C-alpha cells in the first residue's frame, strides 16, 4: 500500500504508522504526495473508487507506543523528539491544548522540516544529519510526540528513512502526545528554547 496526502506528508505518515502498528509491513509514503504526482503529469481521475471488501487481519503492536510516564522516561534516558512547530514547543502559542510548553527534556524536531520547499522528503543523509545535530544516536532509545500523535508519526518515519531506526527497532510513539500530557495539571510543562 502507498499512502499520500495533499500536504507535507505528515498525514500519510500517520497512515503508514497505523498500518505498521496493525501488523502490515508493506506500506510506503508517496514522496511529495499528490502535488508531486500532479507535477510529474501522472494520471489522475475524478471517479470515486468502489473497493472490494478485503480480508485484512489487524495484529496490534507492530509499532511501539508509550504513555506519559514512558515519554518522561525517554526524555531522561534517551531522546524524546517534539514534532510540533517551534513556537508551540517553546510555549509561545498554544492553539489547541490546555497549557503551552513541552515535555521537560524533549527536543524540538518540527515535522515540517522533514521536507523541502517542493514537499519532497529530504534525503536519508540530510535527515540523518538533522537528527544527529539534535543528539539522536543509535545508542539510546528514541521516541516522538506532537500535539495529538499525527505529525509525530512523520518523525518516526523520518528516523527510519535516515537509518537511525529500523523496522526491527522503530522509534516509540507517544500517541497521546501534548494533548494528553498537558491535560494533567500534575505534569510539568517546560517553556522556552532548548537548553544549550
Secondary structure as GFF3:
##gff-version 3
##sequence-region A 1 196
A	DSSP	beta_strand	2	3	.	.	.	ID=ss1
A	DSSP	alpha_helix	10	21	.	.	.	ID=ss2
A	DSSP	beta_strand	28	29	.	.	.	ID=ss3
A	DSSP	alpha_helix	33	39	.	.	.	ID=ss4
A	DSSP	alpha_helix	68	77	.	.	.	ID=ss5
A	DSSP	beta_strand	79	82	.	.	.	ID=ss6
A	DSSP	alpha_helix	86	90	.	.	.	ID=ss7
A	DSSP	beta_strand	107	108	.	.	.	ID=ss8
A	DSSP	three_ten_helix	111	114	.	.	.	ID=ss9
A	DSSP	alpha_helix	124	133	.	.	.	ID=ss10
A	DSSP	beta_strand	142	145	.	.	.	ID=ss11
A	DSSP	alpha_helix	151	161	.	.	.	ID=ss12
A	DSSP	beta_strand	172	173	.	.	.	ID=ss13
A	DSSP	alpha_helix	177	182	.	.	.	ID=ss14
###
